[in-house]
Amino acid sequence: MSPRDIRTLHLLLTVEEAAEQLGIGRTLMYALVKQGAIESVQIGRLRRIPADALPRYLAQLRTSISQLDQSAA
């Protein structure tokens, strides 16, 4: 990570930025936020995704996949 990347590291992401980081579409990201699968916060009228919510979501996905694999075996 370059020094420039560190300066532009945001603690909160727009829904679009978070979707881009996960490699999914904006509509799916909004659906995940609405379902509560991905944490979000509201600041005034703005909806933001905490940057650390994305790794937690991925960990949940991995756990659920692992549990499915174990129950299938």
N, CA, C, O and CB atoms as a CASP TS submission, in Angstrom:
PFRMAT TS
TARGET T0000
AUTHOR 0000-0000-0000
METHOD Language model
MODEL 1
PARENT N/A
ATOM      1  N   MET     1       0.851  -1.179   0.000  1.00  0.00           N
ATOM      2  CA  MET     1       0.000   0.000   0.000  1.00  0.00           C
ATOM      3  C   MET     1       0.893   1.237   0.000  1.00  0.00           C
ATOM      4  O   MET     1       1.775   1.366   0.850  1.00  0.00           O
ATOM      5  CB  MET     1      -0.966   0.000   1.227  1.00  0.00           C
ATOM      6  N   SER     2       0.680   2.114  -0.912  1.00  0.00           N
ATOM      7  CA  SER     2       1.506   3.313  -1.008  1.00  0.00           C
ATOM      8  C   SER     2       1.032   4.358  -0.001  1.00  0.00           C
ATOM      9  O   SER     2      -0.088   4.265   0.501  1.00  0.00           O
ATOM     10  CB  SER     2       1.470   3.887  -2.442  1.00  0.00           C
ATOM     11  N   PRO     3       1.871   5.352   0.300  1.00  0.00           N
ATOM     12  CA  PRO     3       1.453   6.424   1.212  1.00  0.00           C
ATOM     13  C   PRO     3       0.200   7.138   0.715  1.00  0.00           C
ATOM     14  O   PRO     3      -0.620   7.586   1.517  1.00  0.00           O
ATOM     15  CB  PRO     3       2.583   7.433   1.389  1.00  0.00           C
ATOM     16  N   ARG     4       0.052   7.242  -0.582  1.00  0.00           N
ATOM     17  CA  ARG     4      -1.139   7.901  -1.126  1.00  0.00           C
ATOM     18  C   ARG     4      -2.394   7.087  -0.795  1.00  0.00           C
ATOM     19  O   ARG     4      -3.433   7.661  -0.468  1.00  0.00           O
ATOM     20  CB  ARG     4      -1.007   8.087  -2.660  1.00  0.00           C
ATOM     21  N   ASP     5      -2.303   5.744  -0.879  1.00  0.00           N
ATOM     22  CA  ASP     5      -3.433   4.885  -0.546  1.00  0.00           C
ATOM     23  C   ASP     5      -3.829   5.046   0.915  1.00  0.00           C
ATOM     24  O   ASP     5      -5.016   5.063   1.241  1.00  0.00           O
ATOM     25  CB  ASP     5      -3.099   3.425  -0.845  1.00  0.00           C
ATOM     26  N   ILE     6      -2.848   5.162   1.790  1.00  0.00           N
ATOM     27  CA  ILE     6      -3.121   5.310   3.218  1.00  0.00           C
ATOM     28  C   ILE     6      -3.866   6.607   3.482  1.00  0.00           C
ATOM     29  O   ILE     6      -4.785   6.639   4.300  1.00  0.00           O
ATOM     30  CB  ILE     6      -1.817   5.271   4.028  1.00  0.00           C
ATOM     31  N   ARG     7      -3.483   7.665   2.805  1.00  0.00           N
ATOM     32  CA  ARG     7      -4.160   8.950   3.006  1.00  0.00           C
ATOM     33  C   ARG     7      -5.598   8.899   2.538  1.00  0.00           C
ATOM     34  O   ARG     7      -6.441   9.605   3.092  1.00  0.00           O
ATOM     35  CB  ARG     7      -3.422  10.061   2.276  1.00  0.00           C
ATOM     36  N   THR     8      -5.910   8.090   1.539  1.00  0.00           N
ATOM     37  CA  THR     8      -7.257   8.069   0.997  1.00  0.00           C
ATOM     38  C   THR     8      -8.085   6.910   1.557  1.00  0.00           C
ATOM     39  O   THR     8      -9.202   6.673   1.096  1.00  0.00           O
ATOM     40  CB  THR     8      -7.201   7.982  -0.513  1.00  0.00           C
ATOM     41  N   LEU     9      -7.558   6.195   2.533  1.00  0.00           N
ATOM     42  CA  LEU     9      -8.294   5.113   3.168  1.00  0.00           C
ATOM     43  C   LEU     9      -9.431   5.714   3.984  1.00  0.00           C
ATOM     44  O   LEU     9      -9.201   6.513   4.892  1.00  0.00           O
ATOM     45  CB  LEU     9      -7.360   4.244   4.064  1.00  0.00           C
ATOM     46  N   HIS    10     -10.653   5.327   3.655  1.00  0.00           N
ATOM     47  CA  HIS    10     -11.823   5.882   4.332  1.00  0.00           C
ATOM     48  C   HIS    10     -12.355   4.886   5.339  1.00  0.00           C
ATOM     49  O   HIS    10     -12.344   3.679   5.100  1.00  0.00           O
ATOM     50  CB  HIS    10     -12.919   6.259   3.320  1.00  0.00           C
ATOM     51  N   LEU    11     -12.813   5.390   6.450  1.00  0.00           N
ATOM     52  CA  LEU    11     -13.429   4.541   7.458  1.00  0.00           C
ATOM     53  C   LEU    11     -14.858   4.194   7.083  1.00  0.00           C
ATOM     54  O   LEU    11     -15.371   3.139   7.457  1.00  0.00           O
ATOM     55  CB  LEU    11     -13.396   5.220   8.816  1.00  0.00           C
ATOM     56  N   LEU    12     -15.499   5.093   6.336  1.00  0.00           N
ATOM     57  CA  LEU    12     -16.861   4.876   5.876  1.00  0.00           C
ATOM     58  C   LEU    12     -16.885   4.917   4.354  1.00  0.00           C
ATOM     59  O   LEU    12     -16.235   5.760   3.736  1.00  0.00           O
ATOM     60  CB  LEU    12     -17.825   5.932   6.472  1.00  0.00           C
ATOM     61  N   LEU    13     -17.635   4.005   3.761  1.00  0.00           N
ATOM     62  CA  LEU    13     -17.738   3.910   2.312  1.00  0.00           C
ATOM     63  C   LEU    13     -19.166   4.195   1.877  1.00  0.00           C
ATOM     64  O   LEU    13     -20.116   3.922   2.610  1.00  0.00           O
ATOM     65  CB  LEU    13     -17.288   2.522   1.819  1.00  0.00           C
ATOM     66  N   THR    14     -19.307   4.742   0.689  1.00  0.00           N
ATOM     67  CA  THR    14     -20.643   4.840   0.121  1.00  0.00           C
ATOM     68  C   THR    14     -21.092   3.425  -0.238  1.00  0.00           C
ATOM     69  O   THR    14     -20.276   2.506  -0.308  1.00  0.00           O
ATOM     70  CB  THR    14     -20.671   5.791  -1.135  1.00  0.00           C
ATOM     71  N   VAL    15     -22.375   3.259  -0.460  1.00  0.00           N
ATOM     72  CA  VAL    15     -22.895   1.950  -0.857  1.00  0.00           C
ATOM     73  C   VAL    15     -22.235   1.514  -2.159  1.00  0.00           C
ATOM     74  O   VAL    15     -21.914   0.338  -2.329  1.00  0.00           O
ATOM     75  CB  VAL    15     -24.439   1.989  -1.015  1.00  0.00           C
ATOM     76  N   GLU    16     -22.033   2.440  -3.064  1.00  0.00           N
ATOM     77  CA  GLU    16     -21.411   2.132  -4.345  1.00  0.00           C
ATOM     78  C   GLU    16     -19.957   1.695  -4.173  1.00  0.00           C
ATOM     79  O   GLU    16     -19.518   0.737  -4.809  1.00  0.00           O
ATOM     80  CB  GLU    16     -21.487   3.341  -5.269  1.00  0.00           C
ATOM     81  N   GLU    17     -19.204   2.398  -3.311  1.00  0.00           N
ATOM     82  CA  GLU    17     -17.808   2.030  -3.054  1.00  0.00           C
ATOM     83  C   GLU    17     -17.712   0.646  -2.419  1.00  0.00           C
ATOM     84  O   GLU    17     -16.849  -0.152  -2.784  1.00  0.00           O
ATOM     85  CB  GLU    17     -17.138   3.071  -2.145  1.00  0.00           C
ATOM     86  N   ALA    18     -18.600   0.366  -1.469  1.00  0.00           N
ATOM     87  CA  ALA    18     -18.591  -0.936  -0.809  1.00  0.00           C
ATOM     88  C   ALA    18     -18.933  -2.039  -1.808  1.00  0.00           C
ATOM     89  O   ALA    18     -18.317  -3.105  -1.795  1.00  0.00           O
ATOM     90  CB  ALA    18     -19.582  -0.952   0.372  1.00  0.00           C
ATOM     91  N   ALA    19     -19.909  -1.785  -2.666  1.00  0.00           N
ATOM     92  CA  ALA    19     -20.289  -2.766  -3.683  1.00  0.00           C
ATOM     93  C   ALA    19     -19.114  -3.043  -4.612  1.00  0.00           C
ATOM     94  O   ALA    19     -18.850  -4.192  -4.969  1.00  0.00           O
ATOM     95  CB  ALA    19     -21.507  -2.271  -4.491  1.00  0.00           C
ATOM     96  N   GLU    20     -18.416  -1.991  -4.996  1.00  0.00           N
ATOM     97  CA  GLU    20     -17.262  -2.154  -5.884  1.00  0.00           C
ATOM     98  C   GLU    20     -16.180  -3.003  -5.212  1.00  0.00           C
ATOM     99  O   GLU    20     -15.569  -3.856  -5.856  1.00  0.00           O
ATOM    100  CB  GLU    20     -16.690  -0.777  -6.283  1.00  0.00           C
ATOM    101  N   GLN    21     -15.946  -2.770  -3.929  1.00  0.00           N
ATOM    102  CA  GLN    21     -14.919  -3.543  -3.230  1.00  0.00           C
ATOM    103  C   GLN    21     -15.283  -5.022  -3.142  1.00  0.00           C
ATOM    104  O   GLN    21     -14.403  -5.882  -3.180  1.00  0.00           O
ATOM    105  CB  GLN    21     -14.701  -2.981  -1.832  1.00  0.00           C
ATOM    106  N   LEU    22     -16.574  -5.320  -3.024  1.00  0.00           N
ATOM    107  CA  LEU    22     -17.007  -6.710  -2.972  1.00  0.00           C
ATOM    108  C   LEU    22     -17.182  -7.324  -4.355  1.00  0.00           C
ATOM    109  O   LEU    22     -17.315  -8.540  -4.494  1.00  0.00           O
ATOM    110  CB  LEU    22     -18.299  -6.813  -2.209  1.00  0.00           C
ATOM    111  N   GLY    23     -17.179  -6.473  -5.372  1.00  0.00           N
ATOM    112  CA  GLY    23     -17.354  -6.970  -6.735  1.00  0.00           C
ATOM    113  C   GLY    23     -18.790  -7.352  -7.035  1.00  0.00           C
ATOM    114  O   GLY    23     -19.049  -8.263  -7.821  1.00  0.00           O
ATOM    115  N   ILE    24     -19.730  -6.647  -6.401  1.00  0.00           N
ATOM    116  CA  ILE    24     -21.149  -6.895  -6.643  1.00  0.00           C
ATOM    117  C   ILE    24     -21.799  -5.608  -7.123  1.00  0.00           C
ATOM    118  O   ILE    24     -21.182  -4.543  -7.098  1.00  0.00           O
ATOM    119  CB  ILE    24     -21.853  -7.426  -5.362  1.00  0.00           C
ATOM    120  N   GLY    25     -23.025  -5.711  -7.550  1.00  0.00           N
ATOM    121  CA  GLY    25     -23.746  -4.547  -8.038  1.00  0.00           C
ATOM    122  C   GLY    25     -24.323  -3.701  -6.921  1.00  0.00           C
ATOM    123  O   GLY    25     -24.481  -4.154  -5.787  1.00  0.00           O
ATOM    124  N   ARG    26     -24.627  -2.482  -7.260  1.00  0.00           N
ATOM    125  CA  ARG    26     -25.186  -1.523  -6.309  1.00  0.00           C
ATOM    126  C   ARG    26     -26.533  -2.000  -5.759  1.00  0.00           C
ATOM    127  O   ARG    26     -26.807  -1.859  -4.567  1.00  0.00           O
ATOM    128  CB  ARG    26     -25.347  -0.153  -6.974  1.00  0.00           C
ATOM    129  N   THR    27     -27.364  -2.561  -6.628  1.00  0.00           N
ATOM    130  CA  THR    27     -28.689  -3.013  -6.210  1.00  0.00           C
ATOM    131  C   THR    27     -28.588  -4.131  -5.187  1.00  0.00           C
ATOM    132  O   THR    27     -29.321  -4.140  -4.198  1.00  0.00           O
ATOM    133  CB  THR    27     -29.499  -3.479  -7.416  1.00  0.00           C
ATOM    134  N   LEU    28     -27.678  -5.079  -5.421  1.00  0.00           N
ATOM    135  CA  LEU    28     -27.483  -6.165  -4.467  1.00  0.00           C
ATOM    136  C   LEU    28     -26.954  -5.625  -3.146  1.00  0.00           C
ATOM    137  O   LEU    28     -27.374  -6.080  -2.082  1.00  0.00           O
ATOM    138  CB  LEU    28     -26.522  -7.217  -5.036  1.00  0.00           C
ATOM    139  N   MET    29     -26.044  -4.667  -3.197  1.00  0.00           N
ATOM    140  CA  MET    29     -25.506  -4.086  -1.966  1.00  0.00           C
ATOM    141  C   MET    29     -26.619  -3.416  -1.165  1.00  0.00           C
ATOM    142  O   MET    29     -26.690  -3.587   0.052  1.00  0.00           O
ATOM    143  CB  MET    29     -24.388  -3.069  -2.286  1.00  0.00           C
ATOM    144  N   TYR    30     -27.483  -2.661  -1.827  1.00  0.00           N
ATOM    145  CA  TYR    30     -28.604  -2.035  -1.124  1.00  0.00           C
ATOM    146  C   TYR    30     -29.496  -3.096  -0.498  1.00  0.00           C
ATOM    147  O   TYR    30     -29.992  -2.904   0.613  1.00  0.00           O
ATOM    148  CB  TYR    30     -29.421  -1.149  -2.081  1.00  0.00           C
ATOM    149  N   ALA    31     -29.711  -4.211  -1.189  1.00  0.00           N
ATOM    150  CA  ALA    31     -30.536  -5.296  -0.653  1.00  0.00           C
ATOM    151  C   ALA    31     -29.889  -5.904   0.585  1.00  0.00           C
ATOM    152  O   ALA    31     -30.578  -6.175   1.569  1.00  0.00           O
ATOM    153  CB  ALA    31     -30.761  -6.381  -1.718  1.00  0.00           C
ATOM    154  N   LEU    32     -28.579  -6.122   0.553  1.00  0.00           N
ATOM    155  CA  LEU    32     -27.863  -6.677   1.704  1.00  0.00           C
ATOM    156  C   LEU    32     -27.921  -5.736   2.901  1.00  0.00           C
ATOM    157  O   LEU    32     -28.050  -6.180   4.042  1.00  0.00           O
ATOM    158  CB  LEU    32     -26.406  -6.962   1.337  1.00  0.00           C
ATOM    159  N   VAL    33     -27.827  -4.441   2.639  1.00  0.00           N
ATOM    160  CA  VAL    33     -27.927  -3.448   3.710  1.00  0.00           C
ATOM    161  C   VAL    33     -29.338  -3.471   4.297  1.00  0.00           C
ATOM    162  O   VAL    33     -29.510  -3.446   5.516  1.00  0.00           O
ATOM    163  CB  VAL    33     -27.575  -2.026   3.183  1.00  0.00           C
ATOM    164  N   LYS    34     -30.329  -3.519   3.435  1.00  0.00           N
ATOM    165  CA  LYS    34     -31.725  -3.515   3.890  1.00  0.00           C
ATOM    166  C   LYS    34     -32.033  -4.757   4.717  1.00  0.00           C
ATOM    167  O   LYS    34     -32.772  -4.677   5.698  1.00  0.00           O
ATOM    168  CB  LYS    34     -32.683  -3.433   2.689  1.00  0.00           C
ATOM    169  N   GLN    35     -31.470  -5.912   4.330  1.00  0.00           N
ATOM    170  CA  GLN    35     -31.667  -7.163   5.063  1.00  0.00           C
ATOM    171  C   GLN    35     -30.919  -7.176   6.396  1.00  0.00           C
ATOM    172  O   GLN    35     -31.221  -7.982   7.276  1.00  0.00           O
ATOM    173  CB  GLN    35     -31.216  -8.339   4.213  1.00  0.00           C
ATOM    174  N   GLY    36     -29.947  -6.282   6.538  1.00  0.00           N
ATOM    175  CA  GLY    36     -29.120  -6.266   7.744  1.00  0.00           C
ATOM    176  C   GLY    36     -27.926  -7.201   7.651  1.00  0.00           C
ATOM    177  O   GLY    36     -27.229  -7.417   8.642  1.00  0.00           O
ATOM    178  N   ALA    37     -27.687  -7.754   6.475  1.00  0.00           N
ATOM    179  CA  ALA    37     -26.544  -8.656   6.292  1.00  0.00           C
ATOM    180  C   ALA    37     -25.230  -7.891   6.358  1.00  0.00           C
ATOM    181  O   ALA    37     -24.213  -8.429   6.794  1.00  0.00           O
ATOM    182  CB  ALA    37     -26.651  -9.397   4.953  1.00  0.00           C
ATOM    183  N   ILE    38     -25.256  -6.646   5.928  1.00  0.00           N
ATOM    184  CA  ILE    38     -24.077  -5.778   5.989  1.00  0.00           C
ATOM    185  C   ILE    38     -24.444  -4.558   6.820  1.00  0.00           C
ATOM    186  O   ILE    38     -25.448  -3.892   6.569  1.00  0.00           O
ATOM    187  CB  ILE    38     -23.585  -5.360   4.550  1.00  0.00           C
ATOM    188  N   GLU    39     -23.612  -4.283   7.811  1.00  0.00           N
ATOM    189  CA  GLU    39     -23.843  -3.152   8.699  1.00  0.00           C
ATOM    190  C   GLU    39     -23.757  -1.842   7.934  1.00  0.00           C
ATOM    191  O   GLU    39     -22.927  -1.679   7.039  1.00  0.00           O
ATOM    192  CB  GLU    39     -22.839  -3.159   9.852  1.00  0.00           C
ATOM    193  N   SER    40     -24.623  -0.917   8.299  1.00  0.00           N
ATOM    194  CA  SER    40     -24.536   0.425   7.737  1.00  0.00           C
ATOM    195  C   SER    40     -24.910   1.423   8.826  1.00  0.00           C
ATOM    196  O   SER    40     -25.542   1.077   9.824  1.00  0.00           O
ATOM    197  CB  SER    40     -25.464   0.580   6.486  1.00  0.00           C
ATOM    198  N   VAL    41     -24.507   2.655   8.609  1.00  0.00           N
ATOM    199  CA  VAL    41     -24.842   3.733   9.534  1.00  0.00           C
ATOM    200  C   VAL    41     -25.447   4.869   8.737  1.00  0.00           C
ATOM    201  O   VAL    41     -25.195   5.019   7.542  1.00  0.00           O
ATOM    202  CB  VAL    41     -23.593   4.213  10.332  1.00  0.00           C
ATOM    203  N   GLN    42     -26.244   5.658   9.417  1.00  0.00           N
ATOM    204  CA  GLN    42     -26.827   6.823   8.767  1.00  0.00           C
ATOM    205  C   GLN    42     -26.261   8.076   9.410  1.00  0.00           C
ATOM    206  O   GLN    42     -26.256   8.216  10.632  1.00  0.00           O
ATOM    207  CB  GLN    42     -28.374   6.803   8.859  1.00  0.00           C
ATOM    208  N   ILE    43     -25.789   8.976   8.576  1.00  0.00           N
ATOM    209  CA  ILE    43     -25.285  10.269   9.024  1.00  0.00           C
ATOM    210  C   ILE    43     -26.138  11.310   8.316  1.00  0.00           C
ATOM    211  O   ILE    43     -25.963  11.569   7.126  1.00  0.00           O
ATOM    212  CB  ILE    43     -23.733  10.455   8.712  1.00  0.00           C
ATOM    213  N   GLY    44     -27.051  11.897   9.052  1.00  0.00           N
ATOM    214  CA  GLY    44     -28.011  12.788   8.415  1.00  0.00           C
ATOM    215  C   GLY    44     -28.842  11.990   7.425  1.00  0.00           C
ATOM    216  O   GLY    44     -29.511  11.027   7.800  1.00  0.00           O
ATOM    217  N   ARG    45     -28.801  12.389   6.171  1.00  0.00           N
ATOM    218  CA  ARG    45     -29.532  11.674   5.128  1.00  0.00           C
ATOM    219  C   ARG    45     -28.660  10.688   4.371  1.00  0.00           C
ATOM    220  O   ARG    45     -29.129  10.032   3.441  1.00  0.00           O
ATOM    221  CB  ARG    45     -30.134  12.653   4.161  1.00  0.00           C
ATOM    222  N   LEU    46     -27.395  10.577   4.761  1.00  0.00           N
ATOM    223  CA  LEU    46     -26.455   9.721   4.047  1.00  0.00           C
ATOM    224  C   LEU    46     -26.380   8.331   4.667  1.00  0.00           C
ATOM    225  O   LEU    46     -26.378   8.201   5.891  1.00  0.00           O
ATOM    226  CB  LEU    46     -25.075  10.357   4.031  1.00  0.00           C
ATOM    227  N   ARG    47     -26.321   7.309   3.853  1.00  0.00           N
ATOM    228  CA  ARG    47     -26.136   5.926   4.302  1.00  0.00           C
ATOM    229  C   ARG    47     -24.698   5.543   3.977  1.00  0.00           C
ATOM    230  O   ARG    47     -24.265   5.678   2.833  1.00  0.00           O
ATOM    231  CB  ARG    47     -27.170   4.937   3.616  1.00  0.00           C
ATOM    232  N   ARG    48     -23.959   5.069   4.966  1.00  0.00           N
ATOM    233  CA  ARG    48     -22.567   4.690   4.774  1.00  0.00           C
ATOM    234  C   ARG    48     -22.316   3.303   5.352  1.00  0.00           C
ATOM    235  O   ARG    48     -22.999   2.853   6.272  1.00  0.00           O
ATOM    236  CB  ARG    48     -21.629   5.722   5.423  1.00  0.00           C
ATOM    237  N   ILE    49     -21.310   2.640   4.778  1.00  0.00           N
ATOM    238  CA  ILE    49     -20.913   1.307   5.199  1.00  0.00           C
ATOM    239  C   ILE    49     -19.560   1.431   5.894  1.00  0.00           C
ATOM    240  O   ILE    49     -18.602   1.894   5.276  1.00  0.00           O
ATOM    241  CB  ILE    49     -20.847   0.312   3.983  1.00  0.00           C
ATOM    242  N   PRO    50     -19.454   1.028   7.171  1.00  0.00           N
ATOM    243  CA  PRO    50     -18.134   1.032   7.815  1.00  0.00           C
ATOM    244  C   PRO    50     -17.206   0.078   7.053  1.00  0.00           C
ATOM    245  O   PRO    50     -17.609  -1.030   6.698  1.00  0.00           O
ATOM    246  CB  PRO    50     -18.242   0.617   9.328  1.00  0.00           C
ATOM    247  N   ALA    51     -15.986   0.502   6.808  1.00  0.00           N
ATOM    248  CA  ALA    51     -15.043  -0.305   6.030  1.00  0.00           C
ATOM    249  C   ALA    51     -14.822  -1.674   6.667  1.00  0.00           C
ATOM    250  O   ALA    51     -14.621  -2.660   5.958  1.00  0.00           O
ATOM    251  CB  ALA    51     -13.705   0.427   5.892  1.00  0.00           C
ATOM    252  N   ASP    52     -14.857  -1.745   7.989  1.00  0.00           N
ATOM    253  CA  ASP    52     -14.633  -3.041   8.646  1.00  0.00           C
ATOM    254  C   ASP    52     -15.851  -3.956   8.597  1.00  0.00           C
ATOM    255  O   ASP    52     -15.765  -5.109   9.019  1.00  0.00           O
ATOM    256  CB  ASP    52     -14.235  -2.823  10.086  1.00  0.00           C
ATOM    257  N   ALA    53     -16.973  -3.474   8.095  1.00  0.00           N
ATOM    258  CA  ALA    53     -18.167  -4.319   7.946  1.00  0.00           C
ATOM    259  C   ALA    53     -18.001  -5.310   6.795  1.00  0.00           C
ATOM    260  O   ALA    53     -18.613  -6.378   6.807  1.00  0.00           O
ATOM    261  CB  ALA    53     -19.416  -3.447   7.712  1.00  0.00           C
ATOM    262  N   LEU    54     -17.183  -4.967   5.804  1.00  0.00           N
ATOM    263  CA  LEU    54     -17.013  -5.854   4.645  1.00  0.00           C
ATOM    264  C   LEU    54     -16.268  -7.131   5.014  1.00  0.00           C
ATOM    265  O   LEU    54     -16.728  -8.210   4.639  1.00  0.00           O
ATOM    266  CB  LEU    54     -16.265  -5.127   3.530  1.00  0.00           C
ATOM    267  N   PRO    55     -15.136  -7.073   5.730  1.00  0.00           N
ATOM    268  CA  PRO    55     -14.486  -8.320   6.149  1.00  0.00           C
ATOM    269  C   PRO    55     -15.376  -9.172   7.064  1.00  0.00           C
ATOM    270  O   PRO    55     -15.340 -10.401   6.999  1.00  0.00           O
ATOM    271  CB  PRO    55     -13.179  -8.004   6.862  1.00  0.00           C
ATOM    272  N   ARG    56     -16.168  -8.522   7.908  1.00  0.00           N
ATOM    273  CA  ARG    56     -17.086  -9.287   8.779  1.00  0.00           C
ATOM    274  C   ARG    56     -18.132 -10.020   7.944  1.00  0.00           C
ATOM    275  O   ARG    56     -18.451 -11.175   8.228  1.00  0.00           O
ATOM    276  CB  ARG    56     -17.784  -8.349   9.799  1.00  0.00           C
ATOM    277  N   TYR    57     -18.663  -9.369   6.931  1.00  0.00           N
ATOM    278  CA  TYR    57     -19.638 -10.000   6.052  1.00  0.00           C
ATOM    279  C   TYR    57     -19.019 -11.204   5.340  1.00  0.00           C
ATOM    280  O   TYR    57     -19.644 -12.260   5.249  1.00  0.00           O
ATOM    281  CB  TYR    57     -20.172  -8.987   5.027  1.00  0.00           C
ATOM    282  N   LEU    58     -17.809 -11.049   4.842  1.00  0.00           N
ATOM    283  CA  LEU    58     -17.126 -12.163   4.179  1.00  0.00           C
ATOM    284  C   LEU    58     -16.892 -13.318   5.148  1.00  0.00           C
ATOM    285  O   LEU    58     -17.036 -14.482   4.773  1.00  0.00           O
ATOM    286  CB  LEU    58     -15.789 -11.694   3.586  1.00  0.00           C
ATOM    287  N   ALA    59     -16.533 -13.005   6.384  1.00  0.00           N
ATOM    288  CA  ALA    59     -16.323 -14.059   7.387  1.00  0.00           C
ATOM    289  C   ALA    59     -17.629 -14.811   7.638  1.00  0.00           C
ATOM    290  O   ALA    59     -17.622 -16.032   7.794  1.00  0.00           O
ATOM    291  CB  ALA    59     -15.783 -13.458   8.715  1.00  0.00           C
ATOM    292  N   GLN    60     -18.749 -14.086   7.677  1.00  0.00           N
ATOM    293  CA  GLN    60     -20.053 -14.741   7.855  1.00  0.00           C
ATOM    294  C   GLN    60     -20.360 -15.657   6.676  1.00  0.00           C
ATOM    295  O   GLN    60     -20.864 -16.765   6.862  1.00  0.00           O
ATOM    296  CB  GLN    60     -21.173 -13.690   8.015  1.00  0.00           C
ATOM    297  N   LEU    61     -20.061 -15.203   5.481  1.00  0.00           N
ATOM    298  CA  LEU    61     -20.293 -16.026   4.297  1.00  0.00           C
ATOM    299  C   LEU    61     -19.458 -17.298   4.363  1.00  0.00           C
ATOM    300  O   LEU    61     -19.954 -18.391   4.089  1.00  0.00           O
ATOM    301  CB  LEU    61     -19.967 -15.238   3.015  1.00  0.00           C
ATOM    302  N   ARG    62     -18.204 -17.154   4.724  1.00  0.00           N
ATOM    303  CA  ARG    62     -17.312 -18.316   4.810  1.00  0.00           C
ATOM    304  C   ARG    62     -17.785 -19.296   5.869  1.00  0.00           C
ATOM    305  O   ARG    62     -17.730 -20.508   5.663  1.00  0.00           O
ATOM    306  CB  ARG    62     -15.881 -17.872   5.116  1.00  0.00           C
ATOM    307  N   THR    63     -18.248 -18.785   6.993  1.00  0.00           N
ATOM    308  CA  THR    63     -18.746 -19.644   8.061  1.00  0.00           C
ATOM    309  C   THR    63     -19.976 -20.407   7.608  1.00  0.00           C
ATOM    310  O   THR    63     -20.088 -21.607   7.857  1.00  0.00           O
ATOM    311  CB  THR    63     -19.067 -18.822   9.305  1.00  0.00           C
ATOM    312  N   SER    64     -20.901 -19.723   6.943  1.00  0.00           N
ATOM    313  CA  SER    64     -22.125 -20.394   6.497  1.00  0.00           C
ATOM    314  C   SER    64     -21.817 -21.433   5.420  1.00  0.00           C
ATOM    315  O   SER    64     -22.447 -22.490   5.390  1.00  0.00           O
ATOM    316  CB  SER    64     -23.139 -19.364   5.964  1.00  0.00           C
ATOM    317  N   ILE    65     -20.876 -21.155   4.553  1.00  0.00           N
ATOM    318  CA  ILE    65     -20.484 -22.123   3.519  1.00  0.00           C
ATOM    319  C   ILE    65     -19.818 -23.324   4.171  1.00  0.00           C
ATOM    320  O   ILE    65     -20.074 -24.465   3.787  1.00  0.00           O
ATOM    321  CB  ILE    65     -19.531 -21.473   2.478  1.00  0.00           C
ATOM    322  N   SER    66     -18.963 -23.068   5.157  1.00  0.00           N
ATOM    323  CA  SER    66     -18.280 -24.146   5.863  1.00  0.00           C
ATOM    324  C   SER    66     -19.295 -25.045   6.576  1.00  0.00           C
ATOM    325  O   SER    66     -19.157 -26.269   6.566  1.00  0.00           O
ATOM    326  CB  SER    66     -17.264 -23.570   6.873  1.00  0.00           C
ATOM    327  N   GLN    67     -20.296 -24.448   7.183  1.00  0.00           N
ATOM    328  CA  GLN    67     -21.325 -25.224   7.875  1.00  0.00           C
ATOM    329  C   GLN    67     -22.139 -26.057   6.889  1.00  0.00           C
ATOM    330  O   GLN    67     -22.507 -27.191   7.193  1.00  0.00           O
ATOM    331  CB  GLN    67     -22.251 -24.295   8.670  1.00  0.00           C
ATOM    332  N   LEU    68     -22.419 -25.512   5.728  1.00  0.00           N
ATOM    333  CA  LEU    68     -23.141 -26.264   4.701  1.00  0.00           C
ATOM    334  C   LEU    68     -22.316 -27.462   4.235  1.00  0.00           C
ATOM    335  O   LEU    68     -22.841 -28.562   4.067  1.00  0.00           O
ATOM    336  CB  LEU    68     -23.485 -25.353   3.505  1.00  0.00           C
ATOM    337  N   ASP    69     -21.017 -27.232   4.028  1.00  0.00           N
ATOM    338  CA  ASP    69     -20.120 -28.319   3.601  1.00  0.00           C
ATOM    339  C   ASP    69     -20.076 -29.434   4.640  1.00  0.00           C
ATOM    340  O   ASP    69     -20.096 -30.614   4.291  1.00  0.00           O
ATOM    341  CB  ASP    69     -18.698 -27.780   3.351  1.00  0.00           C
ATOM    342  N   GLN    70     -20.016 -29.061   5.916  1.00  0.00           N
ATOM    343  CA  GLN    70     -19.939 -30.056   6.985  1.00  0.00           C
ATOM    344  C   GLN    70     -21.244 -30.841   7.121  1.00  0.00           C
ATOM    345  O   GLN    70     -21.220 -32.039   7.401  1.00  0.00           O
ATOM    346  CB  GLN    70     -19.600 -29.378   8.309  1.00  0.00           C
ATOM    347  N   SER    71     -22.380 -30.171   6.924  1.00  0.00           N
ATOM    348  CA  SER    71     -23.656 -30.879   7.049  1.00  0.00           C
ATOM    349  C   SER    71     -23.910 -31.788   5.848  1.00  0.00           C
ATOM    350  O   SER    71     -24.642 -32.771   5.957  1.00  0.00           O
ATOM    351  CB  SER    71     -24.807 -29.878   7.199  1.00  0.00           C
ATOM    352  N   ALA    72     -23.310 -31.463   4.706  1.00  0.00           N
ATOM    353  CA  ALA    72     -23.480 -32.287   3.509  1.00  0.00           C
ATOM    354  C   ALA    72     -22.627 -33.550   3.571  1.00  0.00           C
ATOM    355  O   ALA    72     -22.923 -34.542   2.904  1.00  0.00           O
ATOM    356  CB  ALA    72     -23.126 -31.483   2.261  1.00  0.00           C
ATOM    357  N   ALA    73     -21.572 -33.505   4.371  1.00  0.00           N
ATOM    358  CA  ALA    73     -20.649 -34.660   4.443  1.00  0.00           C
ATOM    359  C   ALA    73     -21.138 -35.758   5.333  1.00  0.00           C
ATOM    360  O   ALA    73     -20.465 -36.778   5.482  1.00  0.00           O
ATOM    361  CB  ALA    73     -19.307 -34.223   4.923  1.00  0.00           C
TER
END
